[in-house]
Amino acid sequence: MSDVAPIDRQQAAAPSAQRPARAGWSWNTRLIGVAFIGLLLVLWEIAAANAIFPPMSFPRVSAILVTWWQLVVSGELPGEVVSSLWRMFAGYFIGVALGVGLGLLIGYVRFFYNLLEPITEMLRPIPSPAYLPIVILFLGIDDEMKIFMIAFATLFPVLLNTYSGVRSVDPIQLQTARTFGVSGRRLLTQVVLPAASPYIFTGMRVSLAVALIVMVISEMVAASSGIGYFILSAQRGFKIRDMFAGVLTLALLGYVLNRLFLAIENRVLAWHYGYTQQRS
């Protein structure tokens, strides 16, 4: 008799579902989005090549990419981007600092809530571009105006999210901290601020997109440099490929800034995400 045991018929006839699945295409991937963008660009190229739309206002994607590369190599686009980023981040960090500070005060001290909540709810719904004529009257059309507009626009998302974060702190956590002698400024910085930090980062991420938008608008209204000025100037000079190259630069800039912010957020809030995963 052989030492090898006979194969059971039921085992041999085991359903294929129990066997290891073959590696193949998965729809659960972000490559689908990349492929969709590529498809849209191909359709754009075909439509422009066949003059379905007026060639003057609808150039080919390949021509836009060539123009974009030439502007990058010449240093013209990088110079405009640097000017814009300086204004944007100056206003953004001012708005974030004010938003976090005021949000902590409004959420933590009842007096400041009663004092500032009415004016906050009055100013918040007004679109930021509506303030441009007033701000120009006081600050002119120089960088001070643009930085103020960006700071003002980025203030409210951070303020409201910070306030929500402070109000969402578990009262038991606060009572426990007070039991161990933590109070006053230490309670605010060691308990309330860390607990509210996920909300704060959410507001900061929203404000980053708002800062980019307001930066472009303010440069289009009154500026002599910057990516917003470049796009509007190219449109007025009928340099349509240059205009689209500027828009492409804005799209890439927004994507890169968002990915960098997410990387920083994941690094800073690693403790929070680890704690959330453990609880789930």
ABEGO torsion letter per residue (X at the ends): XBABBBBBAAAAABBAAABBBBBBBBABBAAAAAAAAAAAAAAAAAAAAAGABBAAABBBAAAAAAAAAAAAAAGAAAAAAAAAAAAAAAAAAAAAAAAAAAAAAAAABAAAAAAAAAAAAAAAABBAAAAAAAAAAAAEABAAAAAAAAAAAAAAAAAAAAAAAAAABBAAAAAAAAAAGBBEAAAAAAAAAAAAAAAAAAAAAAAAAAAAAAAAAAAAABBABEAAAAAAAAAAAGBAAAAAAAAAAAAAAAAAAAAAAAAAAAAAAAAAAAAAAAAX
